[in-house]
Amino acid sequence: MKPPEGAQIVGRVNARFSDHASSALRDLIVAHVTDFGGYVETLSANTFSVSALHLHHLDAIREFLRNEAESGHVEVVAQVDSGIAGDSSVVATVRGWPVTVGGDVHSGWLPPGSSTPPPTPIRELVLDLTITRDGGGFNLEWVSRHTPEASDSWHPTLQAAKVHALEYFDVPLERWSAAA
């Protein structure tokens, strides 16, 4: 899948599959890169190029591909930062924040006679959270260090972004570090 027409790409990674990587493993690697928010722009039997629109997605993709390179599945042949960050700049960060997700019970409608689904699985995640300035507001971006989960949300003020992180991830307001 290619990025949306006219989108500003923050970076790109070009990689080569190892000779012993099966087609199933290649498909899995491409699927994971996409799960991390990447856009696979070119794909052949031996190489692929992936781009990202957000820095936290690009960082997650690079980390994933570094791990795959250590396992001998791929070789990263080029990494290019576009230098395009628009008017986005990092304002505050929280690194390595532990959070428990899941355990949610079913709350929607069920057909008569059906059984209630079990709660969602409980999992422990370690998150890196970043607040960036974005035009007239702020983006709260989070990425899991060990899973492909990542997301972001827009807020009109820096305080609103921090309060959102407090409400959803229990990050105390005083825990945020100012960007260097």
C-alpha positions as CSV (number, residue, x, y, z in Angstrom):
1,M,0.0,0.0,0.0
2,K,1.4,3.4,-1.0
3,P,1.0,6.5,1.1
4,P,-1.9,8.9,0.4
5,E,-1.4,11.2,-2.6
6,G,0.4,14.4,-1.5
7,A,1.3,13.0,1.9
8,Q,4.6,14.2,3.4
9,I,6.9,11.2,4.1
10,V,9.2,11.7,7.1
11,G,11.5,8.8,6.1
12,R,12.1,5.6,4.2
13,V,13.9,2.3,4.8
14,N,15.1,0.1,2.0
15,A,15.9,-3.5,2.9
16,R,16.8,-6.8,1.3
17,F,15.5,-10.2,2.3
18,S,18.0,-12.8,3.2
19,D,18.4,-15.7,0.7
20,H,17.1,-18.2,3.2
21,A,13.9,-16.2,4.0
22,S,10.8,-18.2,2.9
23,S,8.0,-16.4,1.1
24,A,5.8,-16.9,4.2
25,L,8.5,-15.1,6.3
26,R,8.7,-12.3,3.7
27,D,5.0,-11.9,3.8
28,L,5.0,-11.8,7.6
29,I,7.8,-9.2,7.7
30,V,5.9,-7.0,5.2
31,A,2.7,-7.4,7.3
32,H,4.4,-6.4,10.5
33,V,5.9,-3.3,8.8
34,T,2.4,-2.3,7.7
35,D,1.1,-3.0,11.2
36,F,3.7,-0.5,12.5
37,G,2.2,2.2,10.2
38,G,4.5,1.8,7.3
39,Y,3.7,2.0,3.6
40,V,5.4,-0.6,1.4
41,E,6.1,1.4,-1.7
42,T,8.1,-1.2,-3.6
43,L,8.2,-5.0,-3.1
44,S,10.1,-7.6,-5.1
45,A,11.2,-11.1,-4.4
46,N,14.4,-9.8,-2.8
47,T,13.9,-6.2,-1.7
48,F,11.3,-3.8,-0.4
49,S,11.1,-0.1,0.4
50,V,8.9,1.2,3.2
51,S,8.0,4.8,4.1
52,A,6.3,6.4,7.1
53,L,4.3,9.6,7.6
54,H,5.0,9.9,11.4
55,L,8.3,9.8,13.2
56,H,7.0,7.4,15.8
57,H,6.0,4.9,13.1
58,L,9.4,5.3,11.4
59,D,11.2,4.6,14.7
60,A,9.0,1.5,15.3
61,I,9.7,0.2,11.8
62,R,13.5,0.8,12.1
63,E,13.5,-1.0,15.5
64,F,11.6,-4.0,14.0
65,L,13.9,-4.2,11.0
66,R,17.0,-4.0,13.2
67,N,15.7,-7.0,15.2
68,E,15.0,-8.8,12.0
69,A,18.5,-8.0,10.7
70,E,19.9,-9.4,14.0
71,S,18.0,-12.6,13.3
72,G,19.4,-12.8,9.8
73,H,16.1,-12.3,8.0
74,V,16.8,-9.0,6.3
75,E,19.6,-6.6,5.6
76,V,18.8,-2.9,5.9
77,V,20.5,-1.3,2.9
78,A,19.5,2.4,3.3
79,Q,17.7,4.7,5.7
80,V,16.7,8.1,4.5
81,D,15.1,10.9,6.6
82,S,13.3,13.4,4.4
83,G,13.9,16.2,6.8
84,I,10.2,17.0,6.4
85,A,8.6,17.4,9.7
86,G,6.2,20.2,8.7
87,D,5.6,22.4,11.7
88,S,5.7,19.4,14.0
89,S,8.3,19.4,16.8
90,V,8.6,17.3,20.0
91,V,7.5,19.1,23.1
92,A,7.4,16.4,25.8
93,T,8.2,12.7,26.2
94,V,7.7,9.8,28.6
95,R,9.9,6.7,27.9
96,G,9.4,3.2,29.1
97,W,6.0,3.7,30.7
98,P,4.5,0.3,31.8
99,V,0.8,-0.1,31.2
100,T,-1.7,-3.0,31.5
101,V,-4.3,-3.3,28.7
102,G,-7.3,-5.6,28.3
103,G,-9.7,-7.1,30.7
104,D,-12.6,-5.3,29.1
105,V,-15.9,-7.1,29.5
106,H,-18.5,-7.3,26.7
107,S,-21.0,-4.4,26.9
108,G,-22.8,-4.5,23.6
109,W,-26.0,-6.2,22.5
110,L,-26.0,-10.0,22.2
111,P,-28.6,-12.2,20.3
112,P,-31.0,-14.0,22.6
113,G,-29.6,-17.3,23.8
114,S,-26.0,-16.5,23.1
115,S,-23.2,-16.7,25.7
116,T,-21.3,-13.6,26.8
117,P,-17.8,-13.4,25.3
118,P,-14.9,-13.6,27.7
119,P,-13.1,-10.4,28.7
120,T,-10.3,-9.2,26.3
121,P,-6.9,-10.7,27.2
122,I,-4.8,-8.8,29.7
123,R,-1.4,-7.8,28.5
124,E,1.5,-5.8,29.8
125,L,3.0,-3.2,27.5
126,V,5.9,-0.8,27.7
127,L,5.1,2.5,25.9
128,D,7.1,5.4,24.7
129,L,4.9,8.5,24.6
130,T,5.6,11.7,22.7
131,I,3.7,15.0,22.5
132,T,4.4,17.0,19.3
133,R,3.3,20.4,18.3
134,D,1.1,20.2,15.2
135,G,0.0,23.4,13.7
136,G,-2.7,24.8,15.9
137,G,-2.6,21.9,18.4
138,F,-0.7,18.9,19.8
139,N,-0.4,15.2,19.0
140,L,-0.1,12.7,21.7
141,E,1.7,9.7,20.1
142,W,2.4,6.4,21.7
143,V,4.2,3.3,20.5
144,S,4.7,0.0,22.3
145,R,8.3,-1.1,22.5
146,H,7.6,-4.8,22.0
147,T,4.4,-5.1,20.0
148,P,3.2,-3.4,16.8
149,E,0.7,-1.3,18.7
150,A,0.9,2.5,18.2
151,S,-1.6,5.3,17.9
152,D,-2.0,9.0,18.3
153,S,-4.6,11.6,19.2
154,W,-4.9,15.3,18.5
155,H,-5.5,17.8,21.3
156,P,-6.1,21.6,21.2
157,T,-3.6,22.3,24.1
158,L,-0.5,20.7,25.6
159,Q,-2.3,20.3,28.9
160,A,-5.2,18.5,27.2
161,A,-2.7,16.0,25.6
162,K,-1.1,15.4,29.0
163,V,-4.6,14.9,30.7
164,H,-5.5,12.4,28.0
165,A,-2.3,10.4,28.8
166,L,-3.3,10.6,32.5
167,E,-6.8,9.3,31.8
168,Y,-5.8,6.5,29.4
169,F,-2.4,5.4,30.6
170,D,-2.2,6.7,34.2
171,V,0.8,8.9,33.3
172,P,1.2,11.5,36.0
173,L,1.3,15.1,34.8
174,E,4.7,15.7,36.5
175,R,6.2,12.6,34.8
176,W,6.6,14.3,31.4
177,S,10.1,15.4,30.4
178,A,10.6,18.5,28.3
179,A,12.1,17.9,24.9
180,A,15.7,18.7,24.5
